[in-house]
């Protein structure tokens, strides 16, 4: 899957960007820049997961 295939799924798209894309080879970015962006994208992904329940109106205390 590519990033374009995951346009409507930001959590998976960020995972592709973090893990699957070789930004140094394909994008021409330096190692430090790639490392910095991966940290930022990881934090963004975690923030989306954290807020998902509120955005969807889910009760985090409800039993499954």
mmCIF file of the N, C-alpha and C atoms, coordinates in Angstrom:
data_MODEL
# 
_entry.id   MODEL 
# 
loop_
_atom_site.group_PDB 
_atom_site.id 
_atom_site.type_symbol 
_atom_site.label_atom_id 
_atom_site.label_alt_id 
_atom_site.label_comp_id 
_atom_site.label_asym_id 
_atom_site.label_entity_id 
_atom_site.label_seq_id 
_atom_site.pdbx_PDB_ins_code 
_atom_site.Cartn_x 
_atom_site.Cartn_y 
_atom_site.Cartn_z 
_atom_site.occupancy 
_atom_site.B_iso_or_equiv 
_atom_site.pdbx_formal_charge 
_atom_site.auth_seq_id 
_atom_site.auth_comp_id 
_atom_site.auth_asym_id 
_atom_site.auth_atom_id 
_atom_site.pdbx_PDB_model_num 
ATOM 1   N N  . UNK A 1 1  ? 0.839   -1.187 0.000  1.00 0.00 ? 1  UNK A N  1 
ATOM 2   C CA . UNK A 1 1  ? 0.000   0.000  0.000  1.00 0.00 ? 1  UNK A CA 1 
ATOM 3   C C  . UNK A 1 1  ? 0.877   1.240  0.000  1.00 0.00 ? 1  UNK A C  1 
ATOM 4   N N  . UNK A 1 2  ? 0.380   2.266  -0.610 1.00 0.00 ? 2  UNK A N  1 
ATOM 5   C CA . UNK A 1 2  ? 1.100   3.531  -0.652 1.00 0.00 ? 2  UNK A CA 1 
ATOM 6   C C  . UNK A 1 2  ? 0.385   4.559  0.211  1.00 0.00 ? 2  UNK A C  1 
ATOM 7   N N  . UNK A 1 3  ? 1.013   5.680  0.371  1.00 0.00 ? 3  UNK A N  1 
ATOM 8   C CA . UNK A 1 3  ? 0.385   6.773  1.114  1.00 0.00 ? 3  UNK A CA 1 
ATOM 9   C C  . UNK A 1 3  ? -0.913  7.190  0.427  1.00 0.00 ? 3  UNK A C  1 
ATOM 10  N N  . UNK A 1 4  ? -0.921  7.257  -0.902 1.00 0.00 ? 4  UNK A N  1 
ATOM 11  C CA . UNK A 1 4  ? -2.125  7.646  -1.632 1.00 0.00 ? 4  UNK A CA 1 
ATOM 12  C C  . UNK A 1 4  ? -3.282  6.682  -1.378 1.00 0.00 ? 4  UNK A C  1 
ATOM 13  N N  . UNK A 1 5  ? -2.987  5.392  -1.195 1.00 0.00 ? 5  UNK A N  1 
ATOM 14  C CA . UNK A 1 5  ? -4.027  4.399  -0.917 1.00 0.00 ? 5  UNK A CA 1 
ATOM 15  C C  . UNK A 1 5  ? -4.666  4.617  0.447  1.00 0.00 ? 5  UNK A C  1 
ATOM 16  N N  . UNK A 1 6  ? -4.018  5.374  1.298  1.00 0.00 ? 6  UNK A N  1 
ATOM 17  C CA . UNK A 1 6  ? -4.481  5.553  2.681  1.00 0.00 ? 6  UNK A CA 1 
ATOM 18  C C  . UNK A 1 6  ? -4.941  6.979  2.963  1.00 0.00 ? 6  UNK A C  1 
ATOM 19  N N  . UNK A 1 7  ? -5.324  7.694  1.951  1.00 0.00 ? 7  UNK A N  1 
ATOM 20  C CA . UNK A 1 7  ? -5.738  9.092  2.118  1.00 0.00 ? 7  UNK A CA 1 
ATOM 21  C C  . UNK A 1 7  ? -6.832  9.282  3.159  1.00 0.00 ? 7  UNK A C  1 
ATOM 22  N N  . UNK A 1 8  ? -7.749  8.347  3.243  1.00 0.00 ? 8  UNK A N  1 
ATOM 23  C CA . UNK A 1 8  ? -8.865  8.479  4.172  1.00 0.00 ? 8  UNK A CA 1 
ATOM 24  C C  . UNK A 1 8  ? -8.576  7.806  5.518  1.00 0.00 ? 8  UNK A C  1 
ATOM 25  N N  . UNK A 1 9  ? -7.358  7.346  5.712  1.00 0.00 ? 9  UNK A N  1 
ATOM 26  C CA . UNK A 1 9  ? -6.957  6.656  6.933  1.00 0.00 ? 9  UNK A CA 1 
ATOM 27  C C  . UNK A 1 9  ? -5.652  7.277  7.431  1.00 0.00 ? 9  UNK A C  1 
ATOM 28  N N  . UNK A 1 10 ? -5.728  8.403  8.139  1.00 0.00 ? 10 UNK A N  1 
ATOM 29  C CA . UNK A 1 10 ? -4.511  9.110  8.539  1.00 0.00 ? 10 UNK A CA 1 
ATOM 30  C C  . UNK A 1 10 ? -3.599  8.315  9.460  1.00 0.00 ? 10 UNK A C  1 
ATOM 31  N N  . UNK A 1 11 ? -4.152  7.443  10.282 1.00 0.00 ? 11 UNK A N  1 
ATOM 32  C CA . UNK A 1 11 ? -3.319  6.660  11.183 1.00 0.00 ? 11 UNK A CA 1 
ATOM 33  C C  . UNK A 1 11 ? -2.432  5.707  10.382 1.00 0.00 ? 11 UNK A C  1 
ATOM 34  N N  . UNK A 1 12 ? -3.021  5.020  9.424  1.00 0.00 ? 12 UNK A N  1 
ATOM 35  C CA . UNK A 1 12 ? -2.240  4.118  8.581  1.00 0.00 ? 12 UNK A CA 1 
ATOM 36  C C  . UNK A 1 12 ? -1.303  4.875  7.657  1.00 0.00 ? 12 UNK A C  1 
ATOM 37  N N  . UNK A 1 13 ? -1.745  6.014  7.153  1.00 0.00 ? 13 UNK A N  1 
ATOM 38  C CA . UNK A 1 13 ? -0.889  6.817  6.274  1.00 0.00 ? 13 UNK A CA 1 
ATOM 39  C C  . UNK A 1 13 ? 0.362   7.275  7.012  1.00 0.00 ? 13 UNK A C  1 
ATOM 40  N N  . UNK A 1 14 ? 0.199   7.700  8.254  1.00 0.00 ? 14 UNK A N  1 
ATOM 41  C CA . UNK A 1 14 ? 1.360   8.098  9.042  1.00 0.00 ? 14 UNK A CA 1 
ATOM 42  C C  . UNK A 1 14 ? 2.284   6.909  9.285  1.00 0.00 ? 14 UNK A C  1 
ATOM 43  N N  . UNK A 1 15 ? 1.713   5.725  9.492  1.00 0.00 ? 15 UNK A N  1 
ATOM 44  C CA . UNK A 1 15 ? 2.533   4.528  9.686  1.00 0.00 ? 15 UNK A CA 1 
ATOM 45  C C  . UNK A 1 15 ? 3.369   4.245  8.439  1.00 0.00 ? 15 UNK A C  1 
ATOM 46  N N  . UNK A 1 16 ? 2.755   4.387  7.265  1.00 0.00 ? 16 UNK A N  1 
ATOM 47  C CA . UNK A 1 16 ? 3.488   4.201  6.008  1.00 0.00 ? 16 UNK A CA 1 
ATOM 48  C C  . UNK A 1 16 ? 4.616   5.223  5.922  1.00 0.00 ? 16 UNK A C  1 
ATOM 49  N N  . UNK A 1 17 ? 4.316   6.461  6.235  1.00 0.00 ? 17 UNK A N  1 
ATOM 50  C CA . UNK A 1 17 ? 5.326   7.519  6.170  1.00 0.00 ? 17 UNK A CA 1 
ATOM 51  C C  . UNK A 1 17 ? 6.477   7.262  7.141  1.00 0.00 ? 17 UNK A C  1 
ATOM 52  N N  . UNK A 1 18 ? 6.164   6.718  8.306  1.00 0.00 ? 18 UNK A N  1 
ATOM 53  C CA . UNK A 1 18 ? 7.173   6.484  9.338  1.00 0.00 ? 18 UNK A CA 1 
ATOM 54  C C  . UNK A 1 18 ? 8.020   5.249  9.019  1.00 0.00 ? 18 UNK A C  1 
ATOM 55  N N  . UNK A 1 19 ? 7.376   4.181  8.570  1.00 0.00 ? 19 UNK A N  1 
ATOM 56  C CA . UNK A 1 19 ? 8.050   2.892  8.465  1.00 0.00 ? 19 UNK A CA 1 
ATOM 57  C C  . UNK A 1 19 ? 8.455   2.506  7.036  1.00 0.00 ? 19 UNK A C  1 
ATOM 58  N N  . UNK A 1 20 ? 7.566   2.743  6.084  1.00 0.00 ? 20 UNK A N  1 
ATOM 59  C CA . UNK A 1 20 ? 7.758   2.150  4.764  1.00 0.00 ? 20 UNK A CA 1 
ATOM 60  C C  . UNK A 1 20 ? 8.485   3.024  3.746  1.00 0.00 ? 20 UNK A C  1 
ATOM 61  N N  . UNK A 1 21 ? 8.424   4.326  3.891  1.00 0.00 ? 21 UNK A N  1 
ATOM 62  C CA . UNK A 1 21 ? 9.038   5.207  2.893  1.00 0.00 ? 21 UNK A CA 1 
ATOM 63  C C  . UNK A 1 21 ? 10.495  5.470  3.259  1.00 0.00 ? 21 UNK A C  1 
ATOM 64  N N  . UNK A 1 22 ? 11.372  5.312  2.282  1.00 0.00 ? 22 UNK A N  1 
ATOM 65  C CA . UNK A 1 22 ? 12.795  5.624  2.470  1.00 0.00 ? 22 UNK A CA 1 
ATOM 66  C C  . UNK A 1 22 ? 12.993  7.085  2.059  1.00 0.00 ? 22 UNK A C  1 
ATOM 67  N N  . UNK A 1 23 ? 12.824  7.980  3.023  1.00 0.00 ? 23 UNK A N  1 
ATOM 68  C CA . UNK A 1 23 ? 12.846  9.421  2.741  1.00 0.00 ? 23 UNK A CA 1 
ATOM 69  C C  . UNK A 1 23 ? 14.211  9.914  2.281  1.00 0.00 ? 23 UNK A C  1 
ATOM 70  N N  . UNK A 1 24 ? 15.264  9.279  2.725  1.00 0.00 ? 24 UNK A N  1 
ATOM 71  C CA . UNK A 1 24 ? 16.606  9.691  2.285  1.00 0.00 ? 24 UNK A CA 1 
ATOM 72  C C  . UNK A 1 24 ? 16.810  9.347  0.815  1.00 0.00 ? 24 UNK A C  1 
ATOM 73  N N  . UNK A 1 25 ? 16.419  8.140  0.439  1.00 0.00 ? 25 UNK A N  1 
ATOM 74  C CA . UNK A 1 25 ? 16.603  7.686  -0.938 1.00 0.00 ? 25 UNK A CA 1 
ATOM 75  C C  . UNK A 1 25 ? 15.581  8.311  -1.886 1.00 0.00 ? 25 UNK A C  1 
ATOM 76  N N  . UNK A 1 26 ? 14.302  8.238  -1.530 1.00 0.00 ? 26 UNK A N  1 
ATOM 77  C CA . UNK A 1 26 ? 13.233  8.692  -2.425 1.00 0.00 ? 26 UNK A CA 1 
ATOM 78  C C  . UNK A 1 26 ? 13.009  10.194 -2.381 1.00 0.00 ? 26 UNK A C  1 
ATOM 79  N N  . UNK A 1 27 ? 13.258  10.807 -1.231 1.00 0.00 ? 27 UNK A N  1 
ATOM 80  C CA . UNK A 1 27 ? 12.965  12.227 -1.088 1.00 0.00 ? 27 UNK A CA 1 
ATOM 81  C C  . UNK A 1 27 ? 14.190  13.116 -1.051 1.00 0.00 ? 27 UNK A C  1 
ATOM 82  N N  . UNK A 1 28 ? 15.351  12.500 -0.887 1.00 0.00 ? 28 UNK A N  1 
ATOM 83  C CA . UNK A 1 28 ? 16.575  13.272 -0.845 1.00 0.00 ? 28 UNK A CA 1 
ATOM 84  C C  . UNK A 1 28 ? 16.791  14.044 0.447  1.00 0.00 ? 28 UNK A C  1 
ATOM 85  N N  . UNK A 1 29 ? 16.151  13.591 1.538  1.00 0.00 ? 29 UNK A N  1 
ATOM 86  C CA . UNK A 1 29 ? 16.288  14.272 2.820  1.00 0.00 ? 29 UNK A CA 1 
ATOM 87  C C  . UNK A 1 29 ? 17.475  13.722 3.597  1.00 0.00 ? 29 UNK A C  1 
ATOM 88  N N  . UNK A 1 30 ? 18.085  14.545 4.428  1.00 0.00 ? 30 UNK A N  1 
ATOM 89  C CA . UNK A 1 30 ? 19.217  14.103 5.241  1.00 0.00 ? 30 UNK A CA 1 
ATOM 90  C C  . UNK A 1 30 ? 18.717  13.230 6.399  1.00 0.00 ? 30 UNK A C  1 
ATOM 91  N N  . UNK A 1 31 ? 19.634  12.468 6.966  1.00 0.00 ? 31 UNK A N  1 
ATOM 92  C CA . UNK A 1 31 ? 19.306  11.543 8.049  1.00 0.00 ? 31 UNK A CA 1 
ATOM 93  C C  . UNK A 1 31 ? 18.676  12.260 9.244  1.00 0.00 ? 31 UNK A C  1 
ATOM 94  N N  . UNK A 1 32 ? 19.228  13.398 9.640  1.00 0.00 ? 32 UNK A N  1 
ATOM 95  C CA . UNK A 1 32 ? 18.682  14.139 10.782 1.00 0.00 ? 32 UNK A CA 1 
ATOM 96  C C  . UNK A 1 32 ? 17.270  14.647 10.501 1.00 0.00 ? 32 UNK A C  1 
ATOM 97  N N  . UNK A 1 33 ? 17.019  15.107 9.289  1.00 0.00 ? 33 UNK A N  1 
ATOM 98  C CA . UNK A 1 33 ? 15.679  15.581 8.926  1.00 0.00 ? 33 UNK A CA 1 
ATOM 99  C C  . UNK A 1 33 ? 14.669  14.434 8.967  1.00 0.00 ? 33 UNK A C  1 
ATOM 100 N N  . UNK A 1 34 ? 15.051  13.296 8.430  1.00 0.00 ? 34 UNK A N  1 
ATOM 101 C CA . UNK A 1 34 ? 14.165  12.127 8.424  1.00 0.00 ? 34 UNK A CA 1 
ATOM 102 C C  . UNK A 1 34 ? 13.847  11.718 9.857  1.00 0.00 ? 34 UNK A C  1 
ATOM 103 N N  . UNK A 1 35 ? 14.855  11.664 10.705 1.00 0.00 ? 35 UNK A N  1 
ATOM 104 C CA . UNK A 1 35 ? 14.659  11.282 12.107 1.00 0.00 ? 35 UNK A CA 1 
ATOM 105 C C  . UNK A 1 35 ? 13.707  12.269 12.790 1.00 0.00 ? 35 UNK A C  1 
ATOM 106 N N  . UNK A 1 36 ? 13.900  13.561 12.551 1.00 0.00 ? 36 UNK A N  1 
ATOM 107 C CA . UNK A 1 36 ? 13.045  14.591 13.151 1.00 0.00 ? 36 UNK A CA 1 
ATOM 108 C C  . UNK A 1 36 ? 11.601  14.438 12.690 1.00 0.00 ? 36 UNK A C  1 
ATOM 109 N N  . UNK A 1 37 ? 11.399  14.261 11.384 1.00 0.00 ? 37 UNK A N  1 
ATOM 110 C CA . UNK A 1 37 ? 10.036  14.114 10.872 1.00 0.00 ? 37 UNK A CA 1 
ATOM 111 C C  . UNK A 1 37 ? 9.368   12.851 11.399 1.00 0.00 ? 37 UNK A C  1 
ATOM 112 N N  . UNK A 1 38 ? 10.117  11.770 11.526 1.00 0.00 ? 38 UNK A N  1 
ATOM 113 C CA . UNK A 1 38 ? 9.529   10.530 12.045 1.00 0.00 ? 38 UNK A CA 1 
ATOM 114 C C  . UNK A 1 38 ? 9.074   10.700 13.487 1.00 0.00 ? 38 UNK A C  1 
ATOM 115 N N  . UNK A 1 39 ? 9.810   11.460 14.279 1.00 0.00 ? 39 UNK A N  1 
ATOM 116 C CA . UNK A 1 39 ? 9.394   11.749 15.656 1.00 0.00 ? 39 UNK A CA 1 
ATOM 117 C C  . UNK A 1 39 ? 8.097   12.570 15.641 1.00 0.00 ? 39 UNK A C  1 
ATOM 118 N N  . UNK A 1 40 ? 8.050   13.580 14.786 1.00 0.00 ? 40 UNK A N  1 
ATOM 119 C CA . UNK A 1 40 ? 6.851   14.425 14.678 1.00 0.00 ? 40 UNK A CA 1 
ATOM 120 C C  . UNK A 1 40 ? 5.658   13.596 14.236 1.00 0.00 ? 40 UNK A C  1 
ATOM 121 N N  . UNK A 1 41 ? 5.831   12.764 13.208 1.00 0.00 ? 41 UNK A N  1 
ATOM 122 C CA . UNK A 1 41 ? 4.723   11.947 12.703 1.00 0.00 ? 41 UNK A CA 1 
ATOM 123 C C  . UNK A 1 41 ? 4.266   10.924 13.736 1.00 0.00 ? 41 UNK A C  1 
ATOM 124 N N  . UNK A 1 42 ? 5.198   10.382 14.508 1.00 0.00 ? 42 UNK A N  1 
ATOM 125 C CA . UNK A 1 42 ? 4.833   9.434  15.560 1.00 0.00 ? 42 UNK A CA 1 
ATOM 126 C C  . UNK A 1 42 ? 3.980   10.122 16.624 1.00 0.00 ? 42 UNK A C  1 
ATOM 127 N N  . UNK A 1 43 ? 4.368   11.328 17.016 1.00 0.00 ? 43 UNK A N  1 
ATOM 128 C CA . UNK A 1 43 ? 3.571   12.090 17.991 1.00 0.00 ? 43 UNK A CA 1 
ATOM 129 C C  . UNK A 1 43 ? 2.201   12.433 17.426 1.00 0.00 ? 43 UNK A C  1 
ATOM 130 N N  . UNK A 1 44 ? 2.137   12.799 16.146 1.00 0.00 ? 44 UNK A N  1 
ATOM 131 C CA . UNK A 1 44 ? 0.849   13.098 15.508 1.00 0.00 ? 44 UNK A CA 1 
ATOM 132 C C  . UNK A 1 44 ? -0.045  11.862 15.507 1.00 0.00 ? 44 UNK A C  1 
ATOM 133 N N  . UNK A 1 45 ? 0.535   10.716 15.184 1.00 0.00 ? 45 UNK A N  1 
ATOM 134 C CA . UNK A 1 45 ? -0.224  9.465  15.156 1.00 0.00 ? 45 UNK A CA 1 
ATOM 135 C C  . UNK A 1 45 ? -0.765  9.133  16.553 1.00 0.00 ? 45 UNK A C  1 
ATOM 136 N N  . UNK A 1 46 ? 0.075   9.293  17.567 1.00 0.00 ? 46 UNK A N  1 
ATOM 137 C CA . UNK A 1 46 ? -0.361  9.040  18.941 1.00 0.00 ? 46 UNK A CA 1 
ATOM 138 C C  . UNK A 1 46 ? -1.468  10.002 19.361 1.00 0.00 ? 46 UNK A C  1 
ATOM 139 N N  . UNK A 1 47 ? -1.363  11.265 18.931 1.00 0.00 ? 47 UNK A N  1 
ATOM 140 C CA . UNK A 1 47 ? -2.388  12.247 19.281 1.00 0.00 ? 47 UNK A CA 1 
ATOM 141 C C  . UNK A 1 47 ? -3.733  11.884 18.629 1.00 0.00 ? 47 UNK A C  1 
ATOM 142 N N  . UNK A 1 48 ? -3.693  11.434 17.382 1.00 0.00 ? 48 UNK A N  1 
ATOM 143 C CA . UNK A 1 48 ? -4.924  11.022 16.706 1.00 0.00 ? 48 UNK A CA 1 
ATOM 144 C C  . UNK A 1 48 ? -5.563  9.863  17.457 1.00 0.00 ? 48 UNK A C  1 
ATOM 145 N N  . UNK A 1 49 ? -4.779  8.838  17.804 1.00 0.00 ? 49 UNK A N  1 
ATOM 146 C CA . UNK A 1 49 ? -5.313  7.704  18.552 1.00 0.00 ? 49 UNK A CA 1 
ATOM 147 C C  . UNK A 1 49 ? -5.917  8.151  19.880 1.00 0.00 ? 49 UNK A C  1 
ATOM 148 N N  . UNK A 1 50 ? -5.212  9.048  20.565 1.00 0.00 ? 50 UNK A N  1 
ATOM 149 C CA . UNK A 1 50 ? -5.674  9.524  21.878 1.00 0.00 ? 50 UNK A CA 1 
ATOM 150 C C  . UNK A 1 50 ? -7.014  10.253 21.776 1.00 0.00 ? 50 UNK A C  1 
ATOM 151 N N  . UNK A 1 51 ? -7.192  11.041 20.728 1.00 0.00 ? 51 UNK A N  1 
ATOM 152 C CA . UNK A 1 51 ? -8.399  11.857 20.578 1.00 0.00 ? 51 UNK A CA 1 
ATOM 153 C C  . UNK A 1 51 ? -9.537  11.146 19.861 1.00 0.00 ? 51 UNK A C  1 
ATOM 154 N N  . UNK A 1 52 ? -9.269  10.008 19.266 1.00 0.00 ? 52 UNK A N  1 
ATOM 155 C CA . UNK A 1 52 ? -10.264 9.324  18.444 1.00 0.00 ? 52 UNK A CA 1 
ATOM 156 C C  . UNK A 1 52 ? -11.568 9.047  19.189 1.00 0.00 ? 52 UNK A C  1 
ATOM 157 N N  . UNK A 1 53 ? -11.454 8.574  20.419 1.00 0.00 ? 53 UNK A N  1 
ATOM 158 C CA . UNK A 1 53 ? -12.656 8.274  21.200 1.00 0.00 ? 53 UNK A CA 1 
ATOM 159 C C  . UNK A 1 53 ? -13.535 9.492  21.407 1.00 0.00 ? 53 UNK A C  1 
ATOM 160 N N  . UNK A 1 54 ? -12.923 10.627 21.728 1.00 0.00 ? 54 UNK A N  1 
ATOM 161 C CA . UNK A 1 54 ? -13.691 11.863 21.906 1.00 0.00 ? 54 UNK A CA 1 
ATOM 162 C C  . UNK A 1 54 ? -14.342 12.296 20.599 1.00 0.00 ? 54 UNK A C  1 
ATOM 163 N N  . UNK A 1 55 ? -13.593 12.242 19.510 1.00 0.00 ? 55 UNK A N  1 
ATOM 164 C CA . UNK A 1 55 ? -14.121 12.675 18.217 1.00 0.00 ? 55 UNK A CA 1 
ATOM 165 C C  . UNK A 1 55 ? -15.303 11.813 17.775 1.00 0.00 ? 55 UNK A C  1 
ATOM 166 N N  . UNK A 1 56 ? -15.251 10.523 18.137 1.00 0.00 ? 56 UNK A N  1 
ATOM 167 C CA . UNK A 1 56 ? -16.319 9.610  17.741 1.00 0.00 ? 56 UNK A CA 1 
ATOM 168 C C  . UNK A 1 56 ? -17.417 9.497  18.792 1.00 0.00 ? 56 UNK A C  1 
ATOM 169 N N  . UNK A 1 57 ? -17.247 10.208 19.908 1.00 0.00 ? 57 UNK A N  1 
ATOM 170 C CA . UNK A 1 57 ? -18.256 10.194 20.962 1.00 0.00 ? 57 UNK A CA 1 
ATOM 171 C C  . UNK A 1 57 ? -18.303 8.881  21.709 1.00 0.00 ? 57 UNK A C  1 
ATOM 172 N N  . UNK A 1 58 ? -17.152 8.210  21.841 1.00 0.00 ? 58 UNK A N  1 
ATOM 173 C CA . UNK A 1 58 ? -17.106 6.919  22.532 1.00 0.00 ? 58 UNK A CA 1 
ATOM 174 C C  . UNK A 1 58 ? -16.841 7.141  24.010 1.00 0.00 ? 58 UNK A C  1 
ATOM 175 N N  . UNK A 1 59 ? -17.403 6.280  24.830 1.00 0.00 ? 59 UNK A N  1 
ATOM 176 C CA . UNK A 1 59 ? -17.202 6.322  26.278 1.00 0.00 ? 59 UNK A CA 1 
ATOM 177 C C  . UNK A 1 59 ? -16.035 5.402  26.631 1.00 0.00 ? 59 UNK A C  1 
ATOM 178 N N  . UNK A 1 60 ? -14.935 5.977  27.067 1.00 0.00 ? 60 UNK A N  1 
ATOM 179 C CA . UNK A 1 60 ? -13.730 5.201  27.376 1.00 0.00 ? 60 UNK A CA 1 
ATOM 180 C C  . UNK A 1 60 ? -13.918 4.321  28.601 1.00 0.00 ? 60 UNK A C  1 
ATOM 181 N N  . UNK A 1 61 ? -14.936 4.598  29.411 1.00 0.00 ? 61 UNK A N  1 
ATOM 182 C CA . UNK A 1 61 ? -15.148 3.817  30.629 1.00 0.00 ? 61 UNK A CA 1 
ATOM 183 C C  . UNK A 1 61 ? -16.109 2.651  30.401 1.00 0.00 ? 61 UNK A C  1 
ATOM 184 N N  . UNK A 1 62 ? -16.715 2.584  29.223 1.00 0.00 ? 62 UNK A N  1 
ATOM 185 C CA . UNK A 1 62 ? -17.680 1.529  28.943 1.00 0.00 ? 62 UNK A CA 1 
ATOM 186 C C  . UNK A 1 62 ? -16.979 0.179  28.845 1.00 0.00 ? 62 UNK A C  1 
ATOM 187 N N  . UNK A 1 63 ? -17.659 -0.870 29.325 1.00 0.00 ? 63 UNK A N  1 
ATOM 188 C CA . UNK A 1 63 ? -17.112 -2.215 29.223 1.00 0.00 ? 63 UNK A CA 1 
ATOM 189 C C  . UNK A 1 63 ? -17.416 -2.779 27.855 1.00 0.00 ? 63 UNK A C  1 
ATOM 190 N N  . UNK A 1 64 ? -16.484 -3.615 27.391 1.00 0.00 ? 64 UNK A N  1 
ATOM 191 C CA . UNK A 1 64 ? -16.686 -4.248 26.073 1.00 0.00 ? 64 UNK A CA 1 
ATOM 192 C C  . UNK A 1 64 ? -17.565 -5.441 26.169 1.00 0.00 ? 64 UNK A C  1 
# 
